Amino acid sequence: MLSHFCSSIRIMVLVAFLCVAGFAEHGAAVTTVEEDEHGKSKILTFYRQPGIITQPGDYAHLLENLPDRIPDLCKIVQGVILHIFWAEAYDITLSEERKGEVNLRTFEQMLGRIAELDERPLSVARVPQTRVVGNCRNFSVFLCALLRHKGIPARARCGFGNYFTAGRYMDHWICEYWNDSEKRWVRVDAQLDSLQVATLKLAFDPHDLPPGKFLSGAEAWQLCRSGELDADLCGIFDMKGLWFVQGDLVRDFMALNKMEVLPWDCTEIMGGPEAENNQQDYLLLDQIAGLTVKGDSAFAEIRILYESNERLRMPSDWQP
């Protein structure tokens, strides 16, 4: 009881501090939903600034003269990244060493490898064999980083796409950006180039995903918990089930806090197929799912919960 009381006091103090002063997250200030002096939402300010994963670091010079249109930015991404599972479709056989590039965690690391393979500006599309090897998460984080560099609010999202395998919700990442003229978040799948669109026979615009094509980890979690969606339809390869949805739920929550970890990075609350949740675990997981689906209206609560609960963050000795 005393520990619960002390925990509650800590959260109350944190809430009061945030409301009065705001706080910085990896160099990015402001976290409340109030309007700043320029009339711009502080939520948009938060997502306009890079986090530790999306900073260009020593390679910012590669980001000069980027295009403005979303389709053109997606072409930039597609011209420098080769999806590890689509390589053969581009007549590329990857060595085990090249496959290891999928572990590049930060935007700076990806830019560094891109420069090693081809020193030309990002605006020059590489042939497939000289693109850095990645997966859906790399495409999404890369686009997110480009948008933030241009001052456009953006965030990576982790969840499931239903347009890869009929009847399945495949583990997937996309990117959201704020369309200021339409006053809405637009979901973009930067991975889907013309070859993939044709192969998958897609009839929608990958630069503005229709509702239901992608489920965030939180959306999938709630559907599975309510019985509306079979959790065994969610996953990748032979990995599936509620435990897998749980991992994407937490990774999506982390991404909303600008911590876009690798698909296999895990926190304490991400268990494997043999792990069992207790009642407190389910309460926490349902809480973050509920806050996430509320969207911007729960932004302050999302930030507070993330900063106050160590189980939702990478271990203190973890380095990107």
Short mmCIF file of the C-alpha atoms (twelve columns), coordinates in Angstrom:
data_MODEL
# 
_entry.id   MODEL 
# 
loop_
_atom_site.group_PDB 
_atom_site.id 
_atom_site.type_symbol 
_atom_site.label_atom_id 
_atom_site.label_alt_id 
_atom_site.label_comp_id 
_atom_site.label_asym_id 
_atom_site.label_seq_id 
_atom_site.Cartn_x 
_atom_site.Cartn_y 
_atom_site.Cartn_z 
_atom_site.pdbx_PDB_model_num 
ATOM 1   C CA . MET A 1   0.000   0.000   0.000   1 
ATOM 2   C CA . LEU A 2   2.813   2.410   0.917   1 
ATOM 3   C CA . SER A 3   4.681   1.683   -2.332  1 
ATOM 4   C CA . HIS A 4   1.494   2.252   -4.321  1 
ATOM 5   C CA . PHE A 5   0.922   5.557   -2.485  1 
ATOM 6   C CA . CYS A 6   4.499   6.670   -3.130  1 
ATOM 7   C CA . SER A 7   4.182   5.763   -6.809  1 
ATOM 8   C CA . SER A 8   0.982   7.795   -7.059  1 
ATOM 9   C CA . ILE A 9   2.690   10.768  -5.412  1 
ATOM 10  C CA . ARG A 10  5.579   10.561  -7.896  1 
ATOM 11  C CA . ILE A 11  3.187   10.597  -10.847 1 
ATOM 12  C CA . MET A 12  1.233   13.531  -9.370  1 
ATOM 13  C CA . VAL A 13  4.464   15.471  -8.964  1 
ATOM 14  C CA . LEU A 14  5.474   14.625  -12.520 1 
ATOM 15  C CA . VAL A 15  2.102   15.738  -13.862 1 
ATOM 16  C CA . ALA A 16  2.362   19.049  -12.014 1 
ATOM 17  C CA . PHE A 17  5.883   19.604  -13.300 1 
ATOM 18  C CA . LEU A 18  4.877   18.861  -16.889 1 
ATOM 19  C CA . CYS A 19  1.884   21.164  -16.785 1 
ATOM 20  C CA . VAL A 20  3.881   24.076  -15.420 1 
ATOM 21  C CA . ALA A 21  7.154   23.796  -17.254 1 
ATOM 22  C CA . GLY A 22  6.984   21.195  -20.007 1 
ATOM 23  C CA . PHE A 23  9.960   18.900  -20.305 1 
ATOM 24  C CA . ALA A 24  12.600  17.858  -22.791 1 
ATOM 25  C CA . GLU A 25  12.726  14.405  -24.325 1 
ATOM 26  C CA . HIS A 26  16.103  13.761  -25.933 1 
ATOM 27  C CA . GLY A 27  16.423  17.462  -26.645 1 
ATOM 28  C CA . ALA A 28  12.799  18.049  -27.673 1 
ATOM 29  C CA . ALA A 29  10.755  20.338  -25.438 1 
ATOM 30  C CA . VAL A 30  7.001   20.814  -24.963 1 
ATOM 31  C CA . THR A 31  4.559   18.000  -24.367 1 
ATOM 32  C CA . THR A 32  1.200   19.447  -23.469 1 
ATOM 33  C CA . VAL A 33  -1.774  19.939  -25.760 1 
ATOM 34  C CA . GLU A 34  -1.905  23.680  -25.186 1 
ATOM 35  C CA . GLU A 35  -1.270  26.054  -28.076 1 
ATOM 36  C CA . ASP A 36  2.089   27.816  -28.100 1 
ATOM 37  C CA . GLU A 37  2.625   31.487  -28.785 1 
ATOM 38  C CA . HIS A 38  2.598   30.929  -32.544 1 
ATOM 39  C CA . GLY A 39  -0.747  29.140  -32.446 1 
ATOM 40  C CA . LYS A 40  0.823   25.806  -33.348 1 
ATOM 41  C CA . SER A 41  0.008   22.779  -31.297 1 
ATOM 42  C CA . LYS A 42  2.767   21.644  -28.998 1 
ATOM 43  C CA . ILE A 43  1.969   18.146  -30.149 1 
ATOM 44  C CA . LEU A 44  3.074   19.135  -33.651 1 
ATOM 45  C CA . THR A 45  6.172   20.815  -32.230 1 
ATOM 46  C CA . PHE A 46  7.082   17.571  -30.476 1 
ATOM 47  C CA . TYR A 47  6.746   15.465  -33.638 1 
ATOM 48  C CA . ARG A 48  8.470   18.094  -35.769 1 
ATOM 49  C CA . GLN A 49  11.716  17.613  -33.854 1 
ATOM 50  C CA . PRO A 50  13.914  14.502  -34.192 1 
ATOM 51  C CA . GLY A 51  14.466  12.079  -31.326 1 
ATOM 52  C CA . ILE A 52  17.627  10.087  -30.699 1 
ATOM 53  C CA . ILE A 53  16.718  7.571   -33.421 1 
ATOM 54  C CA . THR A 54  15.865  10.083  -36.167 1 
ATOM 55  C CA . GLN A 55  18.741  12.558  -35.799 1 
ATOM 56  C CA . PRO A 56  20.995  12.714  -38.909 1 
ATOM 57  C CA . GLY A 57  24.091  13.406  -36.825 1 
ATOM 58  C CA . ASP A 58  27.242  13.751  -38.910 1 
ATOM 59  C CA . TYR A 59  25.352  13.130  -42.143 1 
ATOM 60  C CA . ALA A 60  22.987  16.110  -42.172 1 
ATOM 61  C CA . HIS A 61  24.794  17.383  -45.264 1 
ATOM 62  C CA . LEU A 62  23.275  14.505  -47.237 1 
ATOM 63  C CA . LEU A 63  19.806  15.959  -46.661 1 
ATOM 64  C CA . GLU A 64  20.184  19.095  -48.742 1 
ATOM 65  C CA . ASN A 65  17.679  19.933  -51.502 1 
ATOM 66  C CA . LEU A 66  15.100  17.354  -50.491 1 
ATOM 67  C CA . PRO A 67  11.813  17.463  -52.420 1 
ATOM 68  C CA . ASP A 68  8.620   18.690  -50.773 1 
ATOM 69  C CA . ARG A 69  5.972   16.269  -52.039 1 
ATOM 70  C CA . ILE A 70  5.316   13.077  -50.081 1 
ATOM 71  C CA . PRO A 71  5.471   10.793  -53.170 1 
ATOM 72  C CA . ASP A 72  8.851   12.290  -54.076 1 
ATOM 73  C CA . LEU A 73  10.183  11.812  -50.537 1 
ATOM 74  C CA . CYS A 74  9.003   8.189   -50.653 1 
ATOM 75  C CA . LYS A 75  10.950  7.729   -53.890 1 
ATOM 76  C CA . ILE A 76  14.040  9.036   -52.097 1 
ATOM 77  C CA . VAL A 77  13.554  6.388   -49.402 1 
ATOM 78  C CA . GLN A 78  12.888  3.623   -51.927 1 
ATOM 79  C CA . GLY A 79  15.983  4.629   -53.883 1 
ATOM 80  C CA . VAL A 80  18.353  4.088   -50.951 1 
ATOM 81  C CA . ILE A 81  16.816  1.118   -49.049 1 
ATOM 82  C CA . LEU A 82  16.338  -2.467  -50.235 1 
ATOM 83  C CA . HIS A 83  13.822  -4.550  -48.283 1 
ATOM 84  C CA . ILE A 84  15.464  -7.718  -47.021 1 
ATOM 85  C CA . PHE A 85  12.446  -9.895  -47.889 1 
ATOM 86  C CA . TRP A 86  11.937  -8.358  -51.330 1 
ATOM 87  C CA . ALA A 87  15.550  -8.535  -52.511 1 
ATOM 88  C CA . GLU A 88  14.970  -11.448 -54.892 1 
ATOM 89  C CA . ALA A 89  12.165  -9.534  -56.601 1 
ATOM 90  C CA . TYR A 90  14.864  -7.052  -57.636 1 
ATOM 91  C CA . ASP A 91  17.193  -9.898  -58.760 1 
ATOM 92  C CA . ILE A 92  19.461  -9.477  -55.739 1 
ATOM 93  C CA . THR A 93  20.869  -12.318 -53.650 1 
ATOM 94  C CA . LEU A 94  22.018  -10.972 -50.317 1 
ATOM 95  C CA . SER A 95  25.022  -12.245 -48.391 1 
ATOM 96  C CA . GLU A 96  24.648  -12.853 -44.675 1 
ATOM 97  C CA . GLU A 97  26.866  -9.840  -44.085 1 
ATOM 98  C CA . ARG A 98  24.581  -7.580  -46.113 1 
ATOM 99  C CA . LYS A 99  21.512  -8.966  -44.343 1 
ATOM 100 C CA . GLY A 100 23.029  -7.723  -41.097 1 
ATOM 101 C CA . GLU A 101 22.399  -4.133  -42.197 1 
ATOM 102 C CA . VAL A 102 18.794  -4.622  -41.111 1 
ATOM 103 C CA . ASN A 103 20.081  -4.141  -37.556 1 
ATOM 104 C CA . LEU A 104 21.044  -0.512  -38.197 1 
ATOM 105 C CA . ARG A 105 18.963  1.201   -35.577 1 
ATOM 106 C CA . THR A 106 19.379  4.935   -36.103 1 
ATOM 107 C CA . PHE A 107 18.891  7.284   -39.039 1 
ATOM 108 C CA . GLU A 108 22.521  8.367   -38.686 1 
ATOM 109 C CA . GLN A 109 23.724  4.764   -38.917 1 
ATOM 110 C CA . MET A 110 21.601  4.169   -42.022 1 
ATOM 111 C CA . LEU A 111 22.895  7.360   -43.641 1 
ATOM 112 C CA . GLY A 112 26.459  6.331   -42.850 1 
ATOM 113 C CA . ARG A 113 26.061  2.966   -44.561 1 
ATOM 114 C CA . ILE A 114 24.314  4.572   -47.539 1 
ATOM 115 C CA . ALA A 115 27.268  6.934   -47.960 1 
ATOM 116 C CA . GLU A 116 29.695  3.997   -47.791 1 
ATOM 117 C CA . LEU A 117 27.847  2.228   -50.578 1 
ATOM 118 C CA . ASP A 118 27.337  5.309   -52.760 1 
ATOM 119 C CA . GLU A 119 28.546  8.829   -51.972 1 
ATOM 120 C CA . ARG A 120 26.107  10.603  -54.297 1 
ATOM 121 C CA . PRO A 121 23.247  12.729  -52.901 1 
ATOM 122 C CA . LEU A 122 20.151  10.959  -51.655 1 
ATOM 123 C CA . SER A 123 18.230  12.405  -54.579 1 
ATOM 124 C CA . VAL A 124 20.083  9.966   -56.838 1 
ATOM 125 C CA . ALA A 125 18.326  6.587   -56.771 1 
ATOM 126 C CA . ARG A 126 20.742  3.716   -56.242 1 
ATOM 127 C CA . VAL A 127 20.640  0.451   -58.120 1 
ATOM 128 C CA . PRO A 128 19.283  -2.254  -55.795 1 
ATOM 129 C CA . GLN A 129 22.671  -3.787  -55.028 1 
ATOM 130 C CA . THR A 130 24.016  -0.503  -53.608 1 
ATOM 131 C CA . ARG A 131 21.017  0.275   -51.403 1 
ATOM 132 C CA . VAL A 132 21.255  -0.298  -47.655 1 
ATOM 133 C CA . VAL A 133 19.376  -3.436  -46.595 1 
ATOM 134 C CA . GLY A 134 16.433  -2.860  -44.276 1 
ATOM 135 C CA . ASN A 135 12.852  -3.803  -43.546 1 
ATOM 136 C CA . CYS A 136 9.536   -1.960  -43.198 1 
ATOM 137 C CA . ARG A 137 10.709  -0.291  -40.015 1 
ATOM 138 C CA . ASN A 138 13.738  1.208   -41.815 1 
ATOM 139 C CA . PHE A 139 11.554  2.648   -44.583 1 
ATOM 140 C CA . SER A 140 9.168   4.182   -42.049 1 
ATOM 141 C CA . VAL A 141 11.830  5.610   -39.733 1 
ATOM 142 C CA . PHE A 142 13.773  6.979   -42.707 1 
ATOM 143 C CA . LEU A 143 10.736  8.816   -44.086 1 
ATOM 144 C CA . CYS A 144 9.859   10.027  -40.592 1 
ATOM 145 C CA . ALA A 145 13.381  11.412  -40.188 1 
ATOM 146 C CA . LEU A 146 13.305  13.157  -43.585 1 
ATOM 147 C CA . LEU A 147 9.984   14.794  -42.746 1 
ATOM 148 C CA . ARG A 148 11.192  15.973  -39.346 1 
ATOM 149 C CA . HIS A 149 14.330  17.352  -40.979 1 
ATOM 150 C CA . LYS A 150 12.067  19.403  -43.249 1 
ATOM 151 C CA . GLY A 151 10.075  20.624  -40.255 1 
ATOM 152 C CA . ILE A 152 7.017   18.476  -40.966 1 
ATOM 153 C CA . PRO A 153 5.515   16.706  -37.929 1 
ATOM 154 C CA . ALA A 154 5.873   12.956  -38.397 1 
ATOM 155 C CA . ARG A 155 5.893   9.728   -36.395 1 
ATOM 156 C CA . ALA A 156 6.582   6.086   -37.148 1 
ATOM 157 C CA . ARG A 157 3.848   3.570   -36.317 1 
ATOM 158 C CA . CYS A 158 4.180   -0.136  -35.542 1 
ATOM 159 C CA . GLY A 159 1.339   -2.569  -36.168 1 
ATOM 160 C CA . PHE A 160 -0.120  -4.774  -38.892 1 
ATOM 161 C CA . GLY A 161 -0.918  -4.437  -42.587 1 
ATOM 162 C CA . ASN A 162 -3.641  -6.538  -44.190 1 
ATOM 163 C CA . TYR A 163 -2.502  -6.031  -47.792 1 
ATOM 164 C CA . PHE A 164 0.442   -8.448  -47.982 1 
ATOM 165 C CA . THR A 165 -1.189  -11.853 -47.442 1 
ATOM 166 C CA . ALA A 166 -4.914  -12.447 -47.886 1 
ATOM 167 C CA . GLY A 167 -6.672  -13.049 -44.587 1 
ATOM 168 C CA . ARG A 168 -3.608  -12.145 -42.505 1 
ATOM 169 C CA . TYR A 169 -2.455  -9.074  -40.615 1 
ATOM 170 C CA . MET A 170 1.289   -8.956  -41.200 1 
ATOM 171 C CA . ASP A 171 3.718   -7.298  -38.815 1 
ATOM 172 C CA . HIS A 172 4.453   -3.920  -40.384 1 
ATOM 173 C CA . TRP A 173 5.586   -0.328  -39.862 1 
ATOM 174 C CA . ILE A 174 4.338   2.809   -41.595 1 
ATOM 175 C CA . CYS A 175 4.779   6.575   -41.151 1 
ATOM 176 C CA . GLU A 176 2.261   9.277   -40.279 1 
ATOM 177 C CA . TYR A 177 2.704   12.941  -41.159 1 
ATOM 178 C CA . TRP A 178 0.619   15.984  -40.323 1 
ATOM 179 C CA . ASN A 179 -1.168  17.409  -43.356 1 
ATOM 180 C CA . ASP A 180 -1.591  20.992  -42.260 1 
ATOM 181 C CA . SER A 181 -3.983  21.980  -45.043 1 
ATOM 182 C CA . GLU A 182 -6.336  19.102  -44.211 1 
ATOM 183 C CA . LYS A 183 -5.666  19.227  -40.451 1 
ATOM 184 C CA . ARG A 184 -5.182  15.475  -40.123 1 
ATOM 185 C CA . TRP A 185 -2.556  12.770  -39.720 1 
ATOM 186 C CA . VAL A 186 -1.986  10.907  -43.001 1 
ATOM 187 C CA . ARG A 187 -0.685  7.336   -43.001 1 
ATOM 188 C CA . VAL A 188 1.986   6.550   -45.599 1 
ATOM 189 C CA . ASP A 189 3.626   3.250   -46.536 1 
ATOM 190 C CA . ALA A 190 7.026   4.348   -47.827 1 
ATOM 191 C CA . GLN A 191 8.023   0.762   -48.625 1 
ATOM 192 C CA . LEU A 192 5.501   0.287   -51.429 1 
ATOM 193 C CA . ASP A 193 7.203   1.212   -54.696 1 
ATOM 194 C CA . SER A 194 5.732   0.543   -58.148 1 
ATOM 195 C CA . LEU A 195 7.071   -3.019  -58.262 1 
ATOM 196 C CA . GLN A 196 5.527   -3.959  -54.931 1 
ATOM 197 C CA . VAL A 197 2.238   -2.232  -55.708 1 
ATOM 198 C CA . ALA A 198 1.997   -4.193  -58.964 1 
ATOM 199 C CA . THR A 199 3.061   -7.491  -57.395 1 
ATOM 200 C CA . LEU A 200 0.563   -7.156  -54.548 1 
ATOM 201 C CA . LYS A 201 -2.128  -5.832  -56.928 1 
ATOM 202 C CA . LEU A 202 -2.924  -2.931  -54.632 1 
ATOM 203 C CA . ALA A 203 -5.751  -0.605  -55.610 1 
ATOM 204 C CA . PHE A 204 -5.158  2.140   -53.035 1 
ATOM 205 C CA . ASP A 205 -2.767  5.058   -52.712 1 
ATOM 206 C CA . PRO A 206 0.189   4.078   -50.458 1 
ATOM 207 C CA . HIS A 207 0.725   7.782   -49.749 1 
ATOM 208 C CA . ASP A 208 -2.674  8.019   -48.012 1 
ATOM 209 C CA . LEU A 209 -3.652  4.615   -46.617 1 
ATOM 210 C CA . PRO A 210 -7.413  4.062   -46.402 1 
ATOM 211 C CA . PRO A 211 -8.849  3.255   -42.959 1 
ATOM 212 C CA . GLY A 212 -8.453  -0.390  -41.980 1 
ATOM 213 C CA . LYS A 213 -5.515  -1.187  -44.256 1 
ATOM 214 C CA . PHE A 214 -3.104  -0.732  -41.372 1 
ATOM 215 C CA . LEU A 215 -3.896  -1.457  -37.724 1 
ATOM 216 C CA . SER A 216 -1.654  0.102   -35.109 1 
ATOM 217 C CA . GLY A 217 -0.470  -2.218  -32.356 1 
ATOM 218 C CA . ALA A 218 -3.061  -0.634  -30.059 1 
ATOM 219 C CA . GLU A 219 -5.913  -1.055  -32.545 1 
ATOM 220 C CA . ALA A 220 -5.004  -4.708  -33.096 1 
ATOM 221 C CA . TRP A 221 -4.659  -5.309  -29.341 1 
ATOM 222 C CA . GLN A 222 -8.121  -3.977  -28.593 1 
ATOM 223 C CA . LEU A 223 -9.700  -5.979  -31.423 1 
ATOM 224 C CA . CYS A 224 -7.981  -9.163  -30.248 1 
ATOM 225 C CA . ARG A 225 -8.881  -8.571  -26.608 1 
ATOM 226 C CA . SER A 226 -12.542 -8.055  -27.533 1 
ATOM 227 C CA . GLY A 227 -12.604 -11.169 -29.717 1 
ATOM 228 C CA . GLU A 228 -13.298 -9.224  -32.921 1 
ATOM 229 C CA . LEU A 229 -9.953  -10.286 -34.400 1 
ATOM 230 C CA . ASP A 230 -8.213  -13.649 -34.081 1 
ATOM 231 C CA . ALA A 231 -4.748  -12.943 -32.686 1 
ATOM 232 C CA . ASP A 232 -3.375  -15.935 -34.588 1 
ATOM 233 C CA . LEU A 233 -3.974  -13.966 -37.792 1 
ATOM 234 C CA . CYS A 234 -1.494  -11.341 -36.593 1 
ATOM 235 C CA . GLY A 235 2.259   -11.811 -36.900 1 
ATOM 236 C CA . ILE A 236 4.922   -12.798 -39.381 1 
ATOM 237 C CA . PHE A 237 6.125   -16.200 -40.572 1 
ATOM 238 C CA . ASP A 238 5.388   -18.704 -37.774 1 
ATOM 239 C CA . MET A 239 5.320   -15.990 -35.097 1 
ATOM 240 C CA . LYS A 240 1.770   -15.016 -34.248 1 
ATOM 241 C CA . GLY A 241 -0.736  -14.651 -31.440 1 
ATOM 242 C CA . LEU A 242 -1.581  -12.223 -28.676 1 
ATOM 243 C CA . TRP A 243 1.998   -12.204 -27.372 1 
ATOM 244 C CA . PHE A 244 3.129   -10.898 -30.777 1 
ATOM 245 C CA . VAL A 245 0.403   -8.239  -30.847 1 
ATOM 246 C CA . GLN A 246 1.524   -7.237  -27.362 1 
ATOM 247 C CA . GLY A 247 5.035   -6.550  -28.650 1 
ATOM 248 C CA . ASP A 248 3.763   -4.331  -31.456 1 
ATOM 249 C CA . LEU A 249 1.436   -2.556  -29.026 1 
ATOM 250 C CA . VAL A 250 4.378   -1.539  -26.836 1 
ATOM 251 C CA . ARG A 251 6.675   -0.688  -29.765 1 
ATOM 252 C CA . ASP A 252 3.980   1.540   -31.248 1 
ATOM 253 C CA . PHE A 253 3.574   3.266   -27.885 1 
ATOM 254 C CA . MET A 254 7.325   3.792   -27.745 1 
ATOM 255 C CA . ALA A 255 7.324   5.183   -31.296 1 
ATOM 256 C CA . LEU A 256 4.674   7.720   -30.279 1 
ATOM 257 C CA . ASN A 257 7.254   8.840   -27.707 1 
ATOM 258 C CA . LYS A 258 9.915   9.102   -30.442 1 
ATOM 259 C CA . MET A 259 11.691  5.882   -29.504 1 
ATOM 260 C CA . GLU A 260 11.490  3.919   -32.757 1 
ATOM 261 C CA . VAL A 261 13.217  0.696   -31.692 1 
ATOM 262 C CA . LEU A 262 14.027  -2.310  -33.862 1 
ATOM 263 C CA . PRO A 263 11.287  -4.938  -34.280 1 
ATOM 264 C CA . TRP A 264 13.283  -7.277  -32.032 1 
ATOM 265 C CA . ASP A 265 14.184  -4.737  -29.346 1 
ATOM 266 C CA . CYS A 266 12.269  -5.665  -26.194 1 
ATOM 267 C CA . THR A 267 11.320  -4.035  -22.906 1 
ATOM 268 C CA . GLU A 268 10.337  -5.807  -19.702 1 
ATOM 269 C CA . ILE A 269 6.654   -5.889  -20.681 1 
ATOM 270 C CA . MET A 270 7.302   -7.567  -24.049 1 
ATOM 271 C CA . GLY A 271 7.186   -11.302 -23.473 1 
ATOM 272 C CA . GLY A 272 7.737   -14.217 -25.853 1 
ATOM 273 C CA . PRO A 273 5.238   -16.913 -26.837 1 
ATOM 274 C CA . GLU A 274 5.720   -18.699 -23.494 1 
ATOM 275 C CA . ALA A 275 5.341   -15.602 -21.320 1 
ATOM 276 C CA . GLU A 276 2.192   -15.141 -19.259 1 
ATOM 277 C CA . ASN A 277 0.685   -11.829 -18.237 1 
ATOM 278 C CA . ASN A 278 -0.725  -11.243 -14.797 1 
ATOM 279 C CA . GLN A 279 -3.650  -8.973  -14.022 1 
ATOM 280 C CA . GLN A 280 -1.427  -5.934  -13.520 1 
ATOM 281 C CA . ASP A 281 0.228   -6.571  -16.888 1 
ATOM 282 C CA . TYR A 282 -3.125  -6.609  -18.648 1 
ATOM 283 C CA . LEU A 283 -4.199  -3.444  -16.857 1 
ATOM 284 C CA . LEU A 284 -1.080  -1.654  -18.098 1 
ATOM 285 C CA . LEU A 285 -1.365  -3.017  -21.635 1 
ATOM 286 C CA . ASP A 286 -5.041  -2.109  -21.871 1 
ATOM 287 C CA . GLN A 287 -4.205  1.338   -20.523 1 
ATOM 288 C CA . ILE A 288 -1.581  2.114   -23.160 1 
ATOM 289 C CA . ALA A 289 -3.848  0.727   -25.892 1 
ATOM 290 C CA . GLY A 290 -6.711  2.933   -24.702 1 
ATOM 291 C CA . LEU A 291 -4.529  6.034   -24.607 1 
ATOM 292 C CA . THR A 292 -2.993  5.291   -28.006 1 
ATOM 293 C CA . VAL A 293 -6.291  4.913   -29.852 1 
ATOM 294 C CA . LYS A 294 -7.494  8.202   -28.359 1 
ATOM 295 C CA . GLY A 295 -4.751  9.884   -30.342 1 
ATOM 296 C CA . ASP A 296 -3.763  13.489  -29.781 1 
ATOM 297 C CA . SER A 297 -6.417  14.051  -27.139 1 
ATOM 298 C CA . ALA A 298 -4.406  11.744  -24.858 1 
ATOM 299 C CA . PHE A 299 -0.976  13.036  -25.853 1 
ATOM 300 C CA . ALA A 300 -0.047  14.433  -22.434 1 
ATOM 301 C CA . GLU A 301 -1.141  11.206  -20.731 1 
ATOM 302 C CA . ILE A 302 0.877   9.152   -23.233 1 
ATOM 303 C CA . ARG A 303 3.998   11.156  -22.475 1 
ATOM 304 C CA . ILE A 304 3.476   11.026  -18.729 1 
ATOM 305 C CA . LEU A 305 2.909   7.266   -18.669 1 
ATOM 306 C CA . TYR A 306 5.969   6.621   -20.825 1 
ATOM 307 C CA . GLU A 307 8.256   8.793   -18.724 1 
ATOM 308 C CA . SER A 308 6.949   7.447   -15.407 1 
ATOM 309 C CA . ASN A 309 6.927   3.702   -16.137 1 
ATOM 310 C CA . GLU A 310 10.270  1.963   -16.609 1 
ATOM 311 C CA . ARG A 311 8.594   -1.167  -17.984 1 
ATOM 312 C CA . LEU A 312 7.680   0.767   -21.129 1 
ATOM 313 C CA . ARG A 313 11.211  1.963   -21.827 1 
ATOM 314 C CA . MET A 314 14.415  0.244   -22.899 1 
ATOM 315 C CA . PRO A 315 16.801  -0.743  -20.056 1 
ATOM 316 C CA . SER A 316 18.935  2.078   -18.675 1 
ATOM 317 C CA . ASP A 317 22.123  0.509   -20.095 1 
ATOM 318 C CA . TRP A 318 20.644  0.225   -23.608 1 
ATOM 319 C CA . GLN A 319 22.291  2.247   -26.350 1 
ATOM 320 C CA . PRO A 320 20.812  2.939   -29.816 1 
# 
